[in-house]
Amino acid sequence: AKLVFVSNNCPPVRKSLIQYYAMLAKIQVYLFSGNNVDLGTACGKFHRVSVMSIIDAGDSDILTAE
């Protein structure tokens, strides 16, 4: 992965594990300001998403956007 999104209501233990493994792999973690329903909607899914990773950005500028 190149970027990982974590929702704001992700369980604290899971969030800290993701941040730890991302730090080891030198992957950027973005703490999404919305909850898991909002993150799922942003992905275009109709279910809850607590964690989402970007594997290939394609033509988008998601990896450079702030």
CHARMM-style PDB file with segment names, atoms N, HN, CA, C and O in Angstrom:
ATOM      1  N   ALA     1       0.838  -1.185   0.000  1.00  0.00      PROA
ATOM      2  CA  ALA     1       0.000   0.000   0.000  1.00  0.00      PROA
ATOM      3  C   ALA     1       0.882   1.248   0.000  1.00  0.00      PROA
ATOM      4  O   ALA     1       2.042   1.216   0.413  1.00  0.00      PROA
ATOM      5  N   LYS     2       0.306   2.325  -0.468  1.00  0.00      PROA
ATOM      6  HN  LYS     2      -0.636   2.351  -0.803  1.00  0.00      PROA
ATOM      7  CA  LYS     2       1.028   3.595  -0.490  1.00  0.00      PROA
ATOM      8  C   LYS     2       0.436   4.608   0.475  1.00  0.00      PROA
ATOM      9  O   LYS     2       1.121   5.530   0.918  1.00  0.00      PROA
ATOM     10  N   LEU     3      -0.845   4.433   0.800  1.00  0.00      PROA
ATOM     11  HN  LEU     3      -1.402   3.684   0.440  1.00  0.00      PROA
ATOM     12  CA  LEU     3      -1.550   5.340   1.706  1.00  0.00      PROA
ATOM     13  C   LEU     3      -2.654   4.551   2.387  1.00  0.00      PROA
ATOM     14  O   LEU     3      -3.302   3.717   1.755  1.00  0.00      PROA
ATOM     15  N   VAL     4      -2.875   4.808   3.674  1.00  0.00      PROA
ATOM     16  HN  VAL     4      -2.349   5.486   4.188  1.00  0.00      PROA
ATOM     17  CA  VAL     4      -3.923   4.128   4.429  1.00  0.00      PROA
ATOM     18  C   VAL     4      -4.814   5.178   5.073  1.00  0.00      PROA
ATOM     19  O   VAL     4      -4.328   6.099   5.728  1.00  0.00      PROA
ATOM     20  N   PHE     5      -6.124   5.035   4.883  1.00  0.00      PROA
ATOM     21  HN  PHE     5      -6.519   4.287   4.350  1.00  0.00      PROA
ATOM     22  CA  PHE     5      -7.113   5.883   5.533  1.00  0.00      PROA
ATOM     23  C   PHE     5      -7.700   5.124   6.717  1.00  0.00      PROA
ATOM     24  O   PHE     5      -8.030   3.944   6.598  1.00  0.00      PROA
ATOM     25  N   VAL     6      -7.830   5.802   7.864  1.00  0.00      PROA
ATOM     26  HN  VAL     6      -7.562   6.760   7.960  1.00  0.00      PROA
ATOM     27  CA  VAL     6      -8.422   5.204   9.056  1.00  0.00      PROA
ATOM     28  C   VAL     6      -9.536   6.122   9.533  1.00  0.00      PROA
ATOM     29  O   VAL     6      -9.316   7.318   9.721  1.00  0.00      PROA
ATOM     30  N   SER     7     -10.745   5.566   9.734  1.00  0.00      PROA
ATOM     31  HN  SER     7     -10.924   4.594   9.581  1.00  0.00      PROA
ATOM     32  CA  SER     7     -11.875   6.385  10.186  1.00  0.00      PROA
ATOM     33  C   SER     7     -11.676   6.791  11.637  1.00  0.00      PROA
ATOM     34  O   SER     7     -10.883   6.191  12.363  1.00  0.00      PROA
ATOM     35  N   ASN     8     -12.413   7.826  12.050  1.00  0.00      PROA
ATOM     36  HN  ASN     8     -13.057   8.314  11.461  1.00  0.00      PROA
ATOM     37  CA  ASN     8     -12.210   8.349  13.407  1.00  0.00      PROA
ATOM     38  C   ASN     8     -12.830   7.465  14.484  1.00  0.00      PROA
ATOM     39  O   ASN     8     -12.506   7.630  15.660  1.00  0.00      PROA
ATOM     40  N   ASN     9     -13.712   6.533  14.121  1.00  0.00      PROA
ATOM     41  HN  ASN     9     -13.975   6.399  13.165  1.00  0.00      PROA
ATOM     42  CA  ASN     9     -14.286   5.650  15.126  1.00  0.00      PROA
ATOM     43  C   ASN     9     -13.747   4.220  15.025  1.00  0.00      PROA
ATOM     44  O   ASN     9     -14.377   3.276  15.502  1.00  0.00      PROA
ATOM     45  N   CYS    10     -12.605   4.075  14.416  1.00  0.00      PROA
ATOM     46  HN  CYS    10     -12.093   4.841  14.029  1.00  0.00      PROA
ATOM     47  CA  CYS    10     -11.920   2.780  14.382  1.00  0.00      PROA
ATOM     48  C   CYS    10     -11.460   2.471  15.812  1.00  0.00      PROA
ATOM     49  O   CYS    10     -10.993   3.374  16.506  1.00  0.00      PROA
ATOM     50  N   PRO    11     -11.581   1.211  16.271  1.00  0.00      PROA
ATOM     51  CA  PRO    11     -11.162   0.891  17.641  1.00  0.00      PROA
ATOM     52  C   PRO    11      -9.698   1.289  17.888  1.00  0.00      PROA
ATOM     53  O   PRO    11      -8.847   1.099  17.019  1.00  0.00      PROA
ATOM     54  N   PRO    12      -9.412   1.836  19.065  1.00  0.00      PROA
ATOM     55  CA  PRO    12      -8.062   2.361  19.351  1.00  0.00      PROA
ATOM     56  C   PRO    12      -6.945   1.330  19.203  1.00  0.00      PROA
ATOM     57  O   PRO    12      -5.861   1.664  18.725  1.00  0.00      PROA
ATOM     58  N   VAL    13      -7.190   0.093  19.601  1.00  0.00      PROA
ATOM     59  HN  VAL    13      -8.071  -0.179  19.989  1.00  0.00      PROA
ATOM     60  CA  VAL    13      -6.146  -0.932  19.494  1.00  0.00      PROA
ATOM     61  C   VAL    13      -5.842  -1.218  18.028  1.00  0.00      PROA
ATOM     62  O   VAL    13      -4.680  -1.334  17.641  1.00  0.00      PROA
ATOM     63  N   ARG    14      -6.882  -1.329  17.220  1.00  0.00      PROA
ATOM     64  HN  ARG    14      -7.827  -1.234  17.534  1.00  0.00      PROA
ATOM     65  CA  ARG    14      -6.682  -1.582  15.786  1.00  0.00      PROA
ATOM     66  C   ARG    14      -5.992  -0.393  15.122  1.00  0.00      PROA
ATOM     67  O   ARG    14      -5.107  -0.569  14.284  1.00  0.00      PROA
ATOM     68  N   LYS    15      -6.404   0.820  15.503  1.00  0.00      PROA
ATOM     69  HN  LYS    15      -7.123   0.963  16.183  1.00  0.00      PROA
ATOM     70  CA  LYS    15      -5.794   2.020  14.931  1.00  0.00      PROA
ATOM     71  C   LYS    15      -4.308   2.092  15.260  1.00  0.00      PROA
ATOM     72  O   LYS    15      -3.497   2.416  14.392  1.00  0.00      PROA
ATOM     73  N   SER    16      -3.943   1.794  16.503  1.00  0.00      PROA
ATOM     74  HN  SER    16      -4.601   1.531  17.208  1.00  0.00      PROA
ATOM     75  CA  SER    16      -2.533   1.856  16.878  1.00  0.00      PROA
ATOM     76  C   SER    16      -1.722   0.760  16.185  1.00  0.00      PROA
ATOM     77  O   SER    16      -0.570   0.991  15.819  1.00  0.00      PROA
ATOM     78  N   LEU    17      -2.302  -0.430  15.997  1.00  0.00      PROA
ATOM     79  HN  LEU    17      -3.238  -0.618  16.293  1.00  0.00      PROA
ATOM     80  CA  LEU    17      -1.600  -1.486  15.273  1.00  0.00      PROA
ATOM     81  C   LEU    17      -1.365  -1.102  13.814  1.00  0.00      PROA
ATOM     82  O   LEU    17      -0.287  -1.337  13.270  1.00  0.00      PROA
ATOM     83  N   ILE    18      -2.375  -0.512  13.189  1.00  0.00      PROA
ATOM     84  HN  ILE    18      -3.251  -0.321  13.632  1.00  0.00      PROA
ATOM     85  CA  ILE    18      -2.239  -0.078  11.794  1.00  0.00      PROA
ATOM     86  C   ILE    18      -1.168   0.994  11.682  1.00  0.00      PROA
ATOM     87  O   ILE    18      -0.351   0.964  10.763  1.00  0.00      PROA
ATOM     88  N   GLN    19      -1.169   1.939  12.612  1.00  0.00      PROA
ATOM     89  HN  GLN    19      -1.833   1.963  13.359  1.00  0.00      PROA
ATOM     90  CA  GLN    19      -0.172   2.996  12.579  1.00  0.00      PROA
ATOM     91  C   GLN    19       1.236   2.435  12.822  1.00  0.00      PROA
ATOM     92  O   GLN    19       2.201   2.902  12.217  1.00  0.00      PROA
ATOM     93  N   TYR    20       1.351   1.453  13.691  1.00  0.00      PROA
ATOM     94  HN  TYR    20       0.567   1.074  14.182  1.00  0.00      PROA
ATOM     95  CA  TYR    20       2.649   0.843  13.968  1.00  0.00      PROA
ATOM     96  C   TYR    20       3.176   0.116  12.728  1.00  0.00      PROA
ATOM     97  O   TYR    20       4.324   0.318  12.330  1.00  0.00      PROA
ATOM     98  N   TYR    21       2.339  -0.728  12.119  1.00  0.00      PROA
ATOM     99  HN  TYR    21       1.407  -0.892  12.443  1.00  0.00      PROA
ATOM    100  CA  TYR    21       2.777  -1.460  10.929  1.00  0.00      PROA
ATOM    101  C   TYR    21       3.050  -0.524   9.757  1.00  0.00      PROA
ATOM    102  O   TYR    21       3.959  -0.775   8.966  1.00  0.00      PROA
ATOM    103  N   ALA    22       2.282   0.542   9.637  1.00  0.00      PROA
ATOM    104  HN  ALA    22       1.543   0.746  10.280  1.00  0.00      PROA
ATOM    105  CA  ALA    22       2.512   1.513   8.574  1.00  0.00      PROA
ATOM    106  C   ALA    22       3.836   2.241   8.790  1.00  0.00      PROA
ATOM    107  O   ALA    22       4.548   2.537   7.831  1.00  0.00      PROA
ATOM    108  N   MET    23       4.165   2.529  10.047  1.00  0.00      PROA
ATOM    109  HN  MET    23       3.586   2.289  10.826  1.00  0.00      PROA
ATOM    110  CA  MET    23       5.434   3.168  10.341  1.00  0.00      PROA
ATOM    111  C   MET    23       6.598   2.251   9.975  1.00  0.00      PROA
ATOM    112  O   MET    23       7.604   2.708   9.432  1.00  0.00      PROA
ATOM    113  N   LEU    24       6.461   0.959  10.272  1.00  0.00      PROA
ATOM    114  HN  LEU    24       5.644   0.588  10.713  1.00  0.00      PROA
ATOM    115  CA  LEU    24       7.512   0.008   9.914  1.00  0.00      PROA
ATOM    116  C   LEU    24       7.696  -0.095   8.401  1.00  0.00      PROA
ATOM    117  O   LEU    24       8.818  -0.235   7.914  1.00  0.00      PROA
ATOM    118  N   ALA    25       6.589  -0.025   7.664  1.00  0.00      PROA
ATOM    119  HN  ALA    25       5.678   0.088   8.060  1.00  0.00      PROA
ATOM    120  CA  ALA    25       6.636  -0.140   6.203  1.00  0.00      PROA
ATOM    121  C   ALA    25       6.806   1.207   5.517  1.00  0.00      PROA
ATOM    122  O   ALA    25       6.839   1.276   4.288  1.00  0.00      PROA
ATOM    123  N   LYS    26       6.916   2.281   6.299  1.00  0.00      PROA
ATOM    124  HN  LYS    26       6.889   2.225   7.297  1.00  0.00      PROA
ATOM    125  CA  LYS    26       7.058   3.641   5.769  1.00  0.00      PROA
ATOM    126  C   LYS    26       5.894   4.009   4.842  1.00  0.00      PROA
ATOM    127  O   LYS    26       6.093   4.502   3.731  1.00  0.00      PROA
ATOM    128  N   ILE    27       4.679   3.757   5.330  1.00  0.00      PROA
ATOM    129  HN  ILE    27       4.518   3.357   6.232  1.00  0.00      PROA
ATOM    130  CA  ILE    27       3.449   4.078   4.605  1.00  0.00      PROA
ATOM    131  C   ILE    27       2.771   5.224   5.329  1.00  0.00      PROA
ATOM    132  O   ILE    27       2.711   5.242   6.559  1.00  0.00      PROA
ATOM    133  N   GLN    28       2.265   6.171   4.573  1.00  0.00      PROA
ATOM    134  HN  GLN    28       2.314   6.156   3.575  1.00  0.00      PROA
ATOM    135  CA  GLN    28       1.575   7.321   5.144  1.00  0.00      PROA
ATOM    136  C   GLN    28       0.190   6.908   5.626  1.00  0.00      PROA
ATOM    137  O   GLN    28      -0.521   6.189   4.924  1.00  0.00      PROA
ATOM    138  N   VAL    29      -0.198   7.360   6.822  1.00  0.00      PROA
ATOM    139  HN  VAL    29       0.380   7.944   7.392  1.00  0.00      PROA
ATOM    140  CA  VAL    29      -1.521   7.094   7.387  1.00  0.00      PROA
ATOM    141  C   VAL    29      -2.273   8.406   7.470  1.00  0.00      PROA
ATOM    142  O   VAL    29      -1.764   9.396   7.996  1.00  0.00      PROA
ATOM    143  N   TYR    30      -3.500   8.406   6.941  1.00  0.00      PROA
ATOM    144  HN  TYR    30      -3.914   7.602   6.513  1.00  0.00      PROA
ATOM    145  CA  TYR    30      -4.356   9.593   7.002  1.00  0.00      PROA
ATOM    146  C   TYR    30      -5.522   9.277   7.917  1.00  0.00      PROA
ATOM    147  O   TYR    30      -6.275   8.336   7.662  1.00  0.00      PROA
ATOM    148  N   LEU    31      -5.682  10.057   8.989  1.00  0.00      PROA
ATOM    149  HN  LEU    31      -5.071  10.821   9.196  1.00  0.00      PROA
ATOM    150  CA  LEU    31      -6.797   9.872   9.903  1.00  0.00      PROA
ATOM    151  C   LEU    31      -8.004  10.617   9.344  1.00  0.00      PROA
ATOM    152  O   LEU    31      -8.070  11.845   9.408  1.00  0.00      PROA
ATOM    153  N   PHE    32      -8.948   9.872   8.802  1.00  0.00      PROA
ATOM    154  HN  PHE    32      -8.894   8.875   8.750  1.00  0.00      PROA
ATOM    155  CA  PHE    32     -10.148  10.424   8.166  1.00  0.00      PROA
ATOM    156  C   PHE    32     -11.023  11.070   9.231  1.00  0.00      PROA
ATOM    157  O   PHE    32     -11.243  10.481  10.289  1.00  0.00      PROA
ATOM    158  N   SER    33     -11.519  12.260   8.968  1.00  0.00      PROA
ATOM    159  HN  SER    33     -11.340  12.738   8.108  1.00  0.00      PROA
ATOM    160  CA  SER    33     -12.276  12.999   9.984  1.00  0.00      PROA
ATOM    161  C   SER    33     -13.687  12.464  10.189  1.00  0.00      PROA
ATOM    162  O   SER    33     -14.316  12.773  11.201  1.00  0.00      PROA
ATOM    163  N   GLY    34     -14.195  11.674   9.257  1.00  0.00      PROA
ATOM    164  HN  GLY    34     -13.684  11.423   8.435  1.00  0.00      PROA
ATOM    165  CA  GLY    34     -15.536  11.114   9.391  1.00  0.00      PROA
ATOM    166  C   GLY    34     -15.512   9.726  10.001  1.00  0.00      PROA
ATOM    167  O   GLY    34     -14.451   9.141  10.217  1.00  0.00      PROA
ATOM    168  N   ASN    35     -16.712   9.209  10.277  1.00  0.00      PROA
ATOM    169  HN  ASN    35     -17.574   9.685  10.101  1.00  0.00      PROA
ATOM    170  CA  ASN    35     -16.781   7.861  10.842  1.00  0.00      PROA
ATOM    171  C   ASN    35     -16.727   6.809   9.736  1.00  0.00      PROA
ATOM    172  O   ASN    35     -16.525   7.143   8.568  1.00  0.00      PROA
ATOM    173  N   ASN    36     -16.907   5.533  10.104  1.00  0.00      PROA
ATOM    174  HN  ASN    36     -17.070   5.262  11.053  1.00  0.00      PROA
ATOM    175  CA  ASN    36     -16.759   4.465   9.123  1.00  0.00      PROA
ATOM    176  C   ASN    36     -17.866   4.470   8.069  1.00  0.00      PROA
ATOM    177  O   ASN    36     -17.648   3.988   6.957  1.00  0.00      PROA
ATOM    178  N   VAL    37     -19.035   4.996   8.385  1.00  0.00      PROA
ATOM    179  HN  VAL    37     -19.212   5.388   9.288  1.00  0.00      PROA
ATOM    180  CA  VAL    37     -20.100   5.118   7.387  1.00  0.00      PROA
ATOM    181  C   VAL    37     -19.717   6.179   6.352  1.00  0.00      PROA
ATOM    182  O   VAL    37     -19.931   5.990   5.154  1.00  0.00      PROA
ATOM    183  N   ASP    38     -19.154   7.288   6.819  1.00  0.00      PROA
ATOM    184  HN  ASP    38     -18.980   7.442   7.791  1.00  0.00      PROA
ATOM    185  CA  ASP    38     -18.718   8.352   5.912  1.00  0.00      PROA
ATOM    186  C   ASP    38     -17.584   7.883   5.001  1.00  0.00      PROA
ATOM    187  O   ASP    38     -17.561   8.222   3.818  1.00  0.00      PROA
ATOM    188  N   LEU    39     -16.643   7.105   5.544  1.00  0.00      PROA
ATOM    189  HN  LEU    39     -16.662   6.830   6.505  1.00  0.00      PROA
ATOM    190  CA  LEU    39     -15.544   6.591   4.742  1.00  0.00      PROA
ATOM    191  C   LEU    39     -16.053   5.605   3.695  1.00  0.00      PROA
ATOM    192  O   LEU    39     -15.569   5.596   2.564  1.00  0.00      PROA
ATOM    193  N   GLY    40     -17.023   4.779   4.066  1.00  0.00      PROA
ATOM    194  HN  GLY    40     -17.416   4.787   4.986  1.00  0.00      PROA
ATOM    195  CA  GLY    40     -17.631   3.869   3.098  1.00  0.00      PROA
ATOM    196  C   GLY    40     -18.347   4.617   1.994  1.00  0.00      PROA
ATOM    197  O   GLY    40     -18.267   4.224   0.830  1.00  0.00      PROA
ATOM    198  N   THR    41     -19.042   5.682   2.333  1.00  0.00      PROA
ATOM    199  HN  THR    41     -19.107   6.002   3.278  1.00  0.00      PROA
ATOM    200  CA  THR    41     -19.730   6.504   1.335  1.00  0.00      PROA
ATOM    201  C   THR    41     -18.730   7.192   0.421  1.00  0.00      PROA
ATOM    202  O   THR    41     -18.957   7.293  -0.784  1.00  0.00      PROA
ATOM    203  N   ALA    42     -17.623   7.665   0.985  1.00  0.00      PROA
ATOM    204  HN  ALA    42     -17.438   7.582   1.964  1.00  0.00      PROA
ATOM    205  CA  ALA    42     -16.582   8.303   0.169  1.00  0.00      PROA
ATOM    206  C   ALA    42     -15.960   7.316  -0.809  1.00  0.00      PROA
ATOM    207  O   ALA    42     -15.497   7.709  -1.880  1.00  0.00      PROA
ATOM    208  N   CYS    43     -15.946   6.031  -0.445  1.00  0.00      PROA
ATOM    209  HN  CYS    43     -16.323   5.711   0.425  1.00  0.00      PROA
ATOM    210  CA  CYS    43     -15.413   4.989  -1.338  1.00  0.00      PROA
ATOM    211  C   CYS    43     -16.428   4.559  -2.381  1.00  0.00      PROA
ATOM    212  O   CYS    43     -16.084   3.854  -3.330  1.00  0.00      PROA
ATOM    213  N   GLY    44     -17.678   4.978  -2.215  1.00  0.00      PROA
ATOM    214  HN  GLY    44     -17.957   5.551  -1.445  1.00  0.00      PROA
ATOM    215  CA  GLY    44     -18.718   4.549  -3.131  1.00  0.00      PROA
ATOM    216  C   GLY    44     -19.320   3.207  -2.750  1.00  0.00      PROA
ATOM    217  O   GLY    44     -19.925   2.537  -3.586  1.00  0.00      PROA
ATOM    218  N   LYS    45     -19.159   2.812  -1.501  1.00  0.00      PROA
ATOM    219  HN  LYS    45     -18.668   3.357  -0.822  1.00  0.00      PROA
ATOM    220  CA  LYS    45     -19.701   1.543  -1.016  1.00  0.00      PROA
ATOM    221  C   LYS    45     -20.907   1.811  -0.130  1.00  0.00      PROA
ATOM    222  O   LYS    45     -21.052   2.899   0.427  1.00  0.00      PROA
ATOM    223  N   PHE    46     -21.763   0.816  -0.005  1.00  0.00      PROA
ATOM    224  HN  PHE    46     -21.645  -0.068  -0.458  1.00  0.00      PROA
ATOM    225  CA  PHE    46     -22.949   0.952   0.835  1.00  0.00      PROA
ATOM    226  C   PHE    46     -22.791   0.230   2.167  1.00  0.00      PROA
ATOM    227  O   PHE    46     -23.781  -0.102   2.819  1.00  0.00      PROA
ATOM    228  N   HSD    47     -21.548  -0.013   2.572  1.00  0.00      PROA
ATOM    229  HN  HSD    47     -20.744   0.257   2.043  1.00  0.00      PROA
ATOM    230  CA  HSD    47     -21.286  -0.634   3.860  1.00  0.00      PROA
ATOM    231  C   HSD    47     -20.211   0.165   4.592  1.00  0.00      PROA
ATOM    232  O   HSD    47     -19.581   1.058   4.025  1.00  0.00      PROA
ATOM    233  N   ARG    48     -20.018  -0.176   5.856  1.00  0.00      PROA
ATOM    234  HN  ARG    48     -20.529  -0.901   6.317  1.00  0.00      PROA
ATOM    235  CA  ARG    48     -19.056   0.548   6.685  1.00  0.00      PROA
ATOM    236  C   ARG    48     -17.627   0.153   6.326  1.00  0.00      PROA
ATOM    237  O   ARG    48     -17.336  -1.015   6.065  1.00  0.00      PROA
ATOM    238  N   VAL    49     -16.747   1.143   6.318  1.00  0.00      PROA
ATOM    239  HN  VAL    49     -16.983   2.091   6.530  1.00  0.00      PROA
ATOM    240  CA  VAL    49     -15.330   0.908   6.025  1.00  0.00      PROA
ATOM    241  C   VAL    49     -14.515   1.626   7.095  1.00  0.00      PROA
ATOM    242  O   VAL    49     -14.515   2.855   7.154  1.00  0.00      PROA
ATOM    243  N   SER    50     -13.823   0.869   7.938  1.00  0.00      PROA
ATOM    244  HN  SER    50     -13.822  -0.129   7.889  1.00  0.00      PROA
ATOM    245  CA  SER    50     -13.006   1.481   8.985  1.00  0.00      PROA
ATOM    246  C   SER    50     -11.609   1.820   8.487  1.00  0.00      PROA
ATOM    247  O   SER    50     -11.026   2.823   8.899  1.00  0.00      PROA
ATOM    248  N   VAL    51     -11.068   0.978   7.595  1.00  0.00      PROA
ATOM    249  HN  VAL    51     -11.542   0.164   7.261  1.00  0.00      PROA
ATOM    250  CA  VAL    51      -9.718   1.175   7.084  1.00  0.00      PROA
ATOM    251  C   VAL    51      -9.726   0.934   5.585  1.00  0.00      PROA
ATOM    252  O   VAL    51     -10.313  -0.036   5.105  1.00  0.00      PROA
ATOM    253  N   MET    52      -9.073   1.820   4.852  1.00  0.00      PROA
ATOM    254  HN  MET    52      -8.597   2.608   5.242  1.00  0.00      PROA
ATOM    255  CA  MET    52      -8.972   1.678   3.399  1.00  0.00      PROA
ATOM    256  C   MET    52      -7.536   1.971   2.999  1.00  0.00      PROA
ATOM    257  O   MET    52      -6.921   2.907   3.511  1.00  0.00      PROA
ATOM    258  N   SER    53      -7.002   1.168   2.082  1.00  0.00      PROA
ATOM    259  HN  SER    53      -7.501   0.408   1.667  1.00  0.00      PROA
ATOM    260  CA  SER    53      -5.640   1.415   1.631  1.00  0.00      PROA
ATOM    261  C   SER    53      -5.631   1.710   0.141  1.00  0.00      PROA
ATOM    262  O   SER    53      -6.436   1.174  -0.621  1.00  0.00      PROA
ATOM    263  N   ILE    54      -4.710   2.568  -0.255  1.00  0.00      PROA
ATOM    264  HN  ILE    54      -4.056   3.002   0.364  1.00  0.00      PROA
ATOM    265  CA  ILE    54      -4.493   2.890  -1.661  1.00  0.00      PROA
ATOM    266  C   ILE    54      -3.286   2.079  -2.117  1.00  0.00      PROA
ATOM    267  O   ILE    54      -2.171   2.277  -1.635  1.00  0.00      PROA
ATOM    268  N   ILE    55      -3.525   1.167  -3.049  1.00  0.00      PROA
ATOM    269  HN  ILE    55      -4.431   1.006  -3.440  1.00  0.00      PROA
ATOM    270  CA  ILE    55      -2.448   0.331  -3.560  1.00  0.00      PROA
ATOM    271  C   ILE    55      -1.851   0.942  -4.822  1.00  0.00      PROA
ATOM    272  O   ILE    55      -0.631   0.982  -4.985  1.00  0.00      PROA
ATOM    273  N   ASP    56      -2.716   1.415  -5.708  1.00  0.00      PROA
ATOM    274  HN  ASP    56      -3.706   1.382  -5.576  1.00  0.00      PROA
ATOM    275  CA  ASP    56      -2.268   2.048  -6.947  1.00  0.00      PROA
ATOM    276  C   ASP    56      -3.131   3.276  -7.170  1.00  0.00      PROA
ATOM    277  O   ASP    56      -4.349   3.158  -7.310  1.00  0.00      PROA
ATOM    278  N   ALA    57      -2.527   4.440  -7.204  1.00  0.00      PROA
ATOM    279  HN  ALA    57      -1.538   4.535  -7.090  1.00  0.00      PROA
ATOM    280  CA  ALA    57      -3.286   5.683  -7.329  1.00  0.00      PROA
ATOM    281  C   ALA    57      -3.803   5.915  -8.739  1.00  0.00      PROA
ATOM    282  O   ALA    57      -4.721   6.710  -8.936  1.00  0.00      PROA
ATOM    283  N   GLY    58      -3.235   5.240  -9.712  1.00  0.00      PROA
ATOM    284  HN  GLY    58      -2.490   4.593  -9.552  1.00  0.00      PROA
ATOM    285  CA  GLY    58      -3.674   5.436 -11.094  1.00  0.00      PROA
ATOM    286  C   GLY    58      -3.358   6.841 -11.569  1.00  0.00      PROA
ATOM    287  O   GLY    58      -2.245   7.331 -11.375  1.00  0.00      PROA
ATOM    288  N   ASP    59      -4.336   7.494 -12.194  1.00  0.00      PROA
ATOM    289  HN  ASP    59      -5.240   7.096 -12.351  1.00  0.00      PROA
ATOM    290  CA  ASP    59      -4.142   8.846 -12.716  1.00  0.00      PROA
ATOM    291  C   ASP    59      -4.503   9.925 -11.707  1.00  0.00      PROA
ATOM    292  O   ASP    59      -4.326  11.110 -11.992  1.00  0.00      PROA
ATOM    293  N   SER    60      -5.004   9.549 -10.535  1.00  0.00      PROA
ATOM    294  HN  SER    60      -5.147   8.587 -10.303  1.00  0.00      PROA
ATOM    295  CA  SER    60      -5.435  10.543  -9.549  1.00  0.00      PROA
ATOM    296  C   SER    60      -4.230  11.143  -8.826  1.00  0.00      PROA
ATOM    297  O   SER    60      -3.117  10.620  -8.895  1.00  0.00      PROA
ATOM    298  N   ASP    61      -4.478  12.243  -8.141  1.00  0.00      PROA
ATOM    299  HN  ASP    61      -5.382  12.668  -8.085  1.00  0.00      PROA
ATOM    300  CA  ASP    61      -3.419  12.890  -7.359  1.00  0.00      PROA
ATOM    301  C   ASP    61      -3.651  12.689  -5.869  1.00  0.00      PROA
ATOM    302  O   ASP    61      -3.285  13.549  -5.067  1.00  0.00      PROA
ATOM    303  N   ILE    62      -4.249  11.574  -5.487  1.00  0.00      PROA
ATOM    304  HN  ILE    62      -4.546  10.875  -6.137  1.00  0.00      PROA
ATOM    305  CA  ILE    62      -4.602  11.327  -4.080  1.00  0.00      PROA
ATOM    306  C   ILE    62      -3.370  11.221  -3.187  1.00  0.00      PROA
ATOM    307  O   ILE    62      -3.444  11.543  -2.001  1.00  0.00      PROA
ATOM    308  N   LEU    63      -2.257  10.783  -3.724  1.00  0.00      PROA
ATOM    309  HN  LEU    63      -2.197  10.521  -4.687  1.00  0.00      PROA
ATOM    310  CA  LEU    63      -1.050  10.638  -2.918  1.00  0.00      PROA
ATOM    311  C   LEU    63      -0.344  11.975  -2.680  1.00  0.00      PROA
ATOM    312  O   LEU    63       0.441  12.090  -1.739  1.00  0.00      PROA
ATOM    313  N   THR    64      -0.605  12.973  -3.502  1.00  0.00      PROA
ATOM    314  HN  THR    64      -1.243  12.879  -4.266  1.00  0.00      PROA
ATOM    315  CA  THR    64       0.030  14.268  -3.338  1.00  0.00      PROA
ATOM    316  C   THR    64      -0.899  15.291  -2.720  1.00  0.00      PROA
ATOM    317  O   THR    64      -0.439  16.344  -2.278  1.00  0.00      PROA
ATOM    318  N   ALA    65      -2.201  15.013  -2.675  1.00  0.00      PROA
ATOM    319  HN  ALA    65      -2.574  14.158  -3.035  1.00  0.00      PROA
ATOM    320  CA  ALA    65      -3.163  15.970  -2.117  1.00  0.00      PROA
ATOM    321  C   ALA    65      -3.031  16.003  -0.609  1.00  0.00      PROA
ATOM    322  O   ALA    65      -2.724  14.990   0.019  1.00  0.00      PROA
ATOM    323  N   GLU    66      -3.259  17.153  -0.040  1.00  0.00      PROA
ATOM    324  HN  GLU    66      -3.508  17.976  -0.550  1.00  0.00      PROA
ATOM    325  CA  GLU    66      -3.193  17.320   1.422  1.00  0.00      PROA
ATOM    326  C   GLU    66      -4.569  17.289   1.997  1.00  0.00      PROA
ATOM    327  OT1 GLU    66      -4.733  17.412   3.210  1.00  0.00      PROA
TER     328      GLU     66
END
